[in-house]
């Protein structure tokens, strides 16, 4: 990148400089023939970056990490983590790099991070690379989640590398440039605690508080206030996942952020037919991360964060455990309140103050949806039609469910707001068969299906002519047969 280009983009190195014990300075591998596949121009503008500059040769160099601004310090971040319940003492960015932090147009600090940028010291035998399909999956699904109002890391760009990578077969390679409020994870705290260096742990907590919970700095016990803030953020996040049927697929502690953003879209997918046992990940053989288990797993992960923070919460171990336990036990009530509030909106009942009444209706509805394996997304859109007086569609979808007529009578008597329902119940999600269709085409060199899918999911609540197939459920009634892979 030339000096004139560098002057327009500034990357800070706060994590690298403040927490060098948790990072390894590293350089991205040089792609043979980098070629920009997708650029998220609206996100670039939000970051204060010039989309045209990013499309230039110098800009693509930044997006693949080989032409970073002067003063930037790319690092592979170190962390530990529980993976499917088993503790790994050292994980880290095996195929990723934190290029640095930038200040966006609203003055917020954001990470610029690469995925698929080559082997690092944490690669553990992996090739450090990524294929076009998984990187485009993260681009599409993270944009869909953002449009649904769900906190998430976001893809700035996908760049073809010009090299092939070996998975089950040889696949065209790609690299993802993504943005996050930070890439601090529960696993980051697990590693800091495991070092036994309490001063390092304290500096990590201070770094996290400054970025994600500044009000905690004024608390009598800042580390406890940080824990409570993360509990609240994750309870709200997982509730939002559940409301739209999102299944993360690999909720390891190294994939849970301190910011409360969704991260690492590997074997993720959207549940269509309602079933708590839904699993899509090829490696989740026992269903640990099934749709219905996600709240419980989130609380389990947060308990691991609490363990990491114990030395900072109180000097007396027993007292620290008691305070941390209380914070973790609060997750259930926070999650339930967030889920019920979300269901209040989805059912058009914002004007109904009786939370218990809303909760009863919501619980009964989900029981009926599960009994009939109704498509979750379609069900709420047809309930919106029912709120306008059209009862035919709900009858076709849900009429076979025992007790539906009596439930609908009670719900309609509350006067649901159909317009408000349409503002929160999507028409379009990143449906699994459409994602696979688009990724297969892109792997073969045709990006048009990906771009068309993005057109639909970036405006999920606005029904538009010509996009009818994007609102339809998958071809299989039991789409639990769908399987996703990590991409490594």
C-alpha positions in Angstrom: 0.0 0.0 0.0 1.4 3.4 -0.9 1.9 6.1 1.6 -1.0 8.1 0.3 -3.3 5.2 0.7 -2.0 4.4 4.2 -2.8 8.0 5.3 -6.5 7.4 4.7 -6.8 4.2 6.9 -5.5 4.1 10.5 -5.3 0.9 12.5 -4.6 1.0 16.2 -2.9 -1.8 18.1 -4.5 -1.6 21.5 -4.9 -5.4 22.2 -1.4 -6.1 20.8 0.2 -3.4 23.0 -1.9 -3.8 26.1 -1.9 -7.6 26.3 1.2 -8.9 24.5 1.2 -12.0 26.6 -2.1 -13.0 24.8 -0.9 -12.4 21.3 1.8 -13.4 18.8 2.9 -10.9 16.2 2.3 -12.5 12.8 2.1 -11.8 9.1 -0.7 -13.0 6.8 0.4 -15.4 4.0 0.6 -13.8 0.6 -2.3 -15.0 -1.6 -1.1 -16.0 -5.1 -3.9 -14.1 -6.9 -6.2 -12.1 -4.6 -9.5 -11.1 -6.1 -12.3 -9.4 -4.4 -15.5 -11.4 -4.5 -17.8 -9.5 -2.2 -17.4 -6.1 -0.5 -19.8 -4.9 2.2 -19.9 -1.3 1.0 -22.5 -0.1 3.6 -20.3 -1.5 6.4 -17.2 0.0 4.9 -18.9 3.4 5.0 -20.0 2.8 8.6 -16.4 2.2 9.4 -15.3 5.4 7.8 -13.6 3.6 4.9 -13.8 4.4 1.2 -15.4 1.4 -0.7 -13.6 2.4 -3.9 -10.3 2.4 -2.0 -11.0 -1.1 -0.7 -11.7 -2.3 -4.2 -8.2 -1.0 -5.4 -5.1 -3.2 -5.5 -3.9 -1.5 -2.3 -7.3 -1.9 -0.6 -7.4 -5.6 -1.4 -3.9 -5.8 0.0 -5.3 -4.5 3.3 -8.2 -6.9 3.2 -5.8 -9.9 2.9 -3.4 -8.5 5.5 -0.4 -8.1 3.3 -0.5 -4.3 3.0 -1.4 -2.9 6.4 -1.0 0.7 7.4 2.2 1.9 9.0 2.0 1.4 12.8 -0.4 -1.6 12.6 0.6 -4.7 14.5 -1.2 -7.8 13.2 -1.4 -10.6 15.8 -2.7 -14.0 16.3 -4.8 -13.9 19.5 -4.3 -16.6 22.1 -7.0 -18.2 24.1 -8.0 -21.4 25.8 -11.5 -23.0 25.7 -13.8 -25.9 26.4 -14.6 -27.6 23.1 -17.7 -29.9 23.4 -17.1 -29.8 27.1 -13.4 -30.8 27.0 -10.9 -28.2 28.1 -8.1 -27.3 25.8 -5.4 -25.2 27.6 -4.2 -23.4 24.4 -6.2 -22.8 21.3 -5.8 -19.4 19.6 -6.1 -18.0 16.1 -4.8 -20.9 14.0 -5.9 -19.4 10.7 -6.8 -15.9 11.7 -5.2 -12.5 12.5 -6.3 -9.4 14.3 -5.0 -6.6 12.0 -5.9 -4.0 14.6 -8.7 -1.7 15.8 -10.2 1.2 13.9 -12.5 4.0 15.0 -15.8 4.0 13.0 -17.8 6.9 11.8 -19.6 7.1 15.2 -16.4 7.0 17.2 -16.7 3.4 18.3 -13.7 1.1 18.4 -14.0 -1.9 16.1 -11.7 -4.8 15.4 -10.6 -5.7 11.9 -9.9 -9.4 11.8 -9.0 -11.9 9.1 -10.0 -15.5 8.7 -8.2 -17.9 6.4 -5.0 -15.8 6.3 -2.6 -18.7 6.7 -1.0 -20.8 9.4 0.0 -19.3 12.7 1.8 -20.8 15.7 -1.7 -21.9 17.0 -2.6 -23.9 13.8 -2.2 -27.3 15.5 -1.6 -29.1 12.3 -4.2 -27.2 10.2 -3.3 -25.5 6.9 -4.5 -22.1 8.1 -6.6 -21.6 5.0 -10.3 -21.3 4.2 -12.5 -22.2 1.2 -14.8 -20.0 -0.7 -18.0 -21.7 0.5 -17.5 -21.4 4.3 -16.3 -17.8 4.0 -19.3 -16.8 1.9 -21.6 -18.7 4.4 -20.2 -16.4 7.2 -20.8 -13.3 5.0 -24.4 -14.3 4.1 -25.5 -15.5 7.6 -23.8 -12.7 9.5 -25.5 -10.1 7.2 -28.8 -11.9 7.7 -28.4 -11.8 11.5 -27.5 -8.2 11.4 -30.6 -7.4 9.4 -32.7 -9.3 12.0 -31.3 -7.0 14.7 -29.2 -9.7 16.3 -25.7 -8.6 17.6 -23.1 -10.1 15.4 -19.6 -9.9 14.0 -19.9 -8.7 10.4 -18.2 -9.6 7.2 -16.5 -6.6 5.5 -15.2 -8.6 2.5 -14.6 -12.0 1.0 -11.5 -12.3 -1.2 -10.6 -15.2 -3.4 -6.9 -16.2 -2.8 -6.1 -17.9 -6.1 -5.0 -21.1 -4.3 -6.9 -24.3 -3.8 -7.4 -25.9 -0.3 -7.8 -29.6 0.5 -10.9 -30.6 2.4 -12.9 -33.7 1.4 -11.9 -32.4 -2.1 -9.9 -29.6 -3.6 -11.8 -26.3 -3.3 -11.1 -22.8 -4.3 -9.6 -20.8 -1.4 -10.8 -17.5 0.1 -10.2 -15.2 3.0 -12.7 -13.3 5.1 -12.2 -9.8 6.6 -14.6 -9.3 9.4 -15.4 -6.7 12.0 -16.4 -7.0 15.6 -16.7 -4.8 18.7 -13.8 -7.0 19.9 -12.6 -10.6 19.6 -12.4 -11.1 23.4 -13.8 -14.5 24.3 -14.6 -16.5 27.4 -11.6 -18.5 26.4 -9.4 -15.4 26.6 -10.1 -15.2 30.3 -9.7 -18.9 30.7 -6.1 -18.7 29.3 -5.2 -15.6 31.4 -6.4 -17.3 34.6 -4.6 -20.5 33.7 -1.2 -18.6 33.6 -1.5 -17.8 37.3 -0.6 -14.1 36.5 -3.2 -12.1 38.3 -1.8 -8.9 37.0 -2.4 -10.1 33.4 -5.9 -11.2 34.3 -6.5 -7.7 35.8 -5.2 -6.0 32.7 -7.4 -8.2 30.5 -10.5 -7.4 32.7 -9.7 -3.6 32.5 -9.3 -3.9 28.7 -12.7 -5.6 28.5 -14.4 -3.1 30.8 -13.0 -0.2 28.8 -14.4 -1.7 25.5 -17.7 -3.3 26.6 -18.8 -2.3 30.1 -17.3 1.2 31.0 -19.8 1.6 33.8 -18.3 -1.4 35.6 -15.2 0.6 36.2 -17.1 2.7 38.8 -18.5 -0.4 40.5 -17.3 -1.5 44.0 -16.3 -4.8 42.4 -15.5 -4.0 38.7 -14.8 -7.7 37.7 -18.2 -8.7 39.2 -19.9 -5.9 37.3 -18.2 -7.1 34.1 -19.4 -10.6 34.7 -22.9 -9.4 35.2 -22.7 -7.3 32.0 -21.6 -10.3 30.0 -24.4 -12.5 31.5 -27.0 -9.9 30.6 -25.6 -9.5 27.0 -25.4 -13.2 26.4 -28.9 -13.9 27.8 -30.3 -11.3 25.4 -28.3 -12.7 22.5 -29.3 -16.3 23.0 -33.0 -15.3 23.4 -32.8 -13.6 20.0 -31.2 -16.7 18.5 -34.1 -18.8 19.8 -36.8 -16.4 18.6 -35.7 -16.9 15.0 -34.6 -20.5 15.1 -30.8 -19.9 14.8 -28.6 -22.8 15.7 -25.0 -21.8 16.3 -23.7 -25.3 16.1 -20.4 -24.9 18.0 -20.9 -23.0 21.3 -17.5 -23.7 22.7 -16.2 -21.2 25.2 -13.7 -19.8 22.7 -16.8 -19.0 20.5 -18.6 -16.9 23.2 -17.7 -13.2 23.1 -17.5 -10.8 25.9 -19.3 -8.2 23.8 -22.4 -10.3 23.4 -22.0 -10.6 19.6 -22.5 -13.8 17.6 -19.1 -15.1 16.4 -17.8 -17.9 14.2 -20.4 -19.0 11.7 -19.1 -22.5 11.1 -21.7 -25.3 11.2 -24.5 -22.8 11.8 -28.0 -22.9 10.3 -31.6 -21.8 10.8 -34.1 -24.3 12.1 -37.2 -24.6 10.0 -39.5 -27.2 11.4 -39.7 -26.6 15.2 -37.8 -29.3 17.1 -35.7 -28.6 20.3 -33.4 -31.5 19.3 -32.4 -29.9 16.0 -28.7 -30.3 15.3 -27.0 -29.4 12.0 -23.3 -29.7 12.9 -21.5 -32.8 11.5 -19.4 -33.0 14.7 -22.1 -32.6 17.3 -22.9 -36.3 17.4 -24.5 -36.1 20.9 -26.5 -33.0 20.4 -24.7 -30.9 23.0 -25.4 -27.7 21.0 -28.9 -28.6 19.8 -31.3 -25.7 19.4 -33.1 -26.4 22.7 -29.8 -26.7 24.6 -28.4 -23.3 23.7 -29.6 -21.4 26.8 -28.3 -24.0 29.1 -24.9 -24.2 27.3 -24.6 -20.4 27.4 -25.0 -20.4 31.1 -22.5 -23.2 31.4 -20.0 -21.2 29.4 -20.6 -18.1 31.5 -19.8 -20.2 34.6 -16.4 -20.8 33.0 -16.0 -17.0 32.7 -16.9 -16.6 36.3 -14.2 -19.1 37.3 -11.7 -17.1 35.4 -12.6 -13.9 37.1 -12.8 -15.2 40.7 -9.4 -13.8 41.9 -10.6 -10.3 40.8 -14.0 -10.5 42.3 -13.0 -10.9 45.9 -9.9 -11.7 47.9 -11.7 -14.4 49.9 -12.3 -17.4 47.6 -15.5 -18.5 49.3 -17.0 -15.0 49.1 -15.9 -14.6 45.4 -17.6 -17.9 44.6 -20.8 -16.8 46.2 -20.9 -13.5 44.3 -20.1 -15.2 41.0 -22.6 -17.9 41.5 -25.3 -15.4 42.2 -24.4 -13.6 38.9 -24.5 -16.8 36.9 -27.8 -17.9 38.5 -29.3 -14.7 37.3 -28.9 -15.9 33.7 -32.1 -17.9 33.7 -34.3 -15.1 34.7 -32.6 -12.7 32.3 -32.9 -15.1 29.4 -36.6 -15.9 30.2 -37.5 -12.2 30.4 -35.7 -11.4 27.1 -37.4 -14.4 25.4 -40.9 -13.5 26.7 -40.4 -9.8 25.7 -39.4 -11.0 22.2 -42.4 -13.2 22.0 -44.6 -10.3 23.1 -43.3 -8.4 20.0 -43.7 -11.4 17.7 -47.3 -11.9 18.8 -48.1 -8.3 18.4 -48.8 -7.8 22.1 -46.6 -4.9 23.1 -49.6 -3.3 24.7 -50.2 -6.2 27.0 -48.4 -5.6 30.3 -49.2 -9.0 31.9 -45.9 -10.9 31.3 -47.3 -14.1 32.7 -50.2 -14.0 30.3 -47.9 -13.4 27.3 -45.5 -16.2 28.6 -48.3 -18.7 28.8 -49.5 -17.9 25.3 -45.9 -18.2 24.0 -45.1 -21.5 25.7 -48.4 -23.0 24.4 -47.6 -21.8 20.9 -44.1 -23.3 20.9 -45.6 -26.6 22.1 -48.0 -26.6 19.2 -45.4 -25.7 16.7 -43.2 -28.5 17.9 -46.1 -31.0 17.8 -46.7 -30.2 14.1 -43.1 -29.4 13.2 -44.5 -26.2 11.6 -42.0 -23.9 9.9 -41.1 -21.4 12.5 -40.6 -18.4 10.2 -43.8 -19.0 8.2 -45.9 -19.6 11.3 -45.4 -16.1 12.7 -46.0 -14.5 9.3 -49.3 -16.4 9.0 -50.3 -15.4 12.5 -49.8 -11.8 11.3 -52.3 -12.5 8.6 -54.7 -13.9 11.2 -54.4 -10.7 13.2 -55.8 -9.0 10.1 -58.7 -11.4 9.9 -57.4 -14.0 7.5 -57.7 -17.3 9.4 -57.3 -19.6 6.4 -53.5 -19.7 6.3 -53.0 -20.3 10.1 -55.6 -23.1 9.8 -53.6 -24.8 7.0 -50.4 -24.6 8.9 -51.4 -25.0 12.5 -55.0 -26.3 12.4 -53.9 -29.9 13.2 -52.3 -28.8 16.4 -54.4 -29.9 19.4 -55.8 -26.8 21.1 -54.9 -24.3 18.3 -58.4 -22.9 17.8 -58.8 -22.2 21.5 -55.3 -20.7 21.7 -56.0 -18.5 18.7 -59.3 -17.3 20.2 -57.5 -16.2 23.4 -54.7 -14.5 21.5 -57.0 -12.6 19.1 -59.1 -11.4 22.0 -56.0 -9.4 23.1 -56.1 -7.4 19.9 -52.7 -8.2 18.4 -51.1 -5.5 16.2 -50.5 -7.1 12.8 -48.3 -4.2 11.5 -46.1 -4.4 14.5 -45.8 -8.2 14.0 -44.6 -7.7 10.4 -41.9 -5.4 11.6 -40.3 -8.2 13.8 -41.3 -11.5 12.1 -39.1 -12.0 9.0 -40.4 -13.2 5.6 -36.8 -14.1 4.6 -34.1 -15.9 6.5 -31.0 -17.6 5.2 -32.8 -20.8 4.6 -30.5 -23.8 4.4 -31.3 -25.1 1.0 -30.9 -21.6 -0.5 -27.6 -21.1 1.3 -26.3 -24.4 0.0 -27.5 -23.7 -3.5 -25.8 -20.3 -3.5 -22.5 -21.6 -2.1 -22.4 -24.4 -4.6 -22.8 -21.9 -7.4 -20.2 -19.6 -6.0 -17.7 -22.4 -5.6 -18.2 -23.1 -9.3 -17.6 -19.4 -10.0 -21.1 -17.9 -10.2 -21.8 -15.3 -7.5 -25.3 -14.3 -8.7 -27.2 -16.6 -6.4 -25.3 -15.4 -3.4 -26.0 -11.8 -4.3 -29.7 -12.6 -4.8 -29.9 -14.3 -1.4 -28.2 -11.3 0.2 -30.8 -9.0 -1.5 -33.5 -11.0 0.3 -32.0 -11.4 3.7 -30.8 -7.8 4.1 -34.4 -6.6 4.1 -36.0 -9.6 5.9 -39.2 -8.0 7.0 -40.3 -6.5 3.7 -42.2 -8.9 1.4 -41.2 -8.2 -2.2 -42.5 -9.5 -5.5 -40.0 -11.8 -7.3 -38.6 -13.2 -4.0 -41.3 -15.8 -3.4 -39.0 -18.8 -3.3 -36.9 -17.1 -0.7 -39.9 -17.2 1.7 -40.6 -20.9 1.2 -39.5 -23.6 3.5 -37.0 -26.2 2.5 -37.9 -29.1 0.2 -37.7 -31.7 3.0 -40.3 -31.6 5.8 -37.7 -33.0 8.2 -34.7 -30.7 7.5 -32.8 -32.0 10.5 -31.2 -34.2 7.8 -29.3 -31.1 6.7 -25.6 -31.2 7.8 -23.1 -28.4 8.1 -19.3 -28.5 8.5 -16.8 -26.3 10.2 -14.8 -25.6 7.0 -11.4 -26.5 8.4 
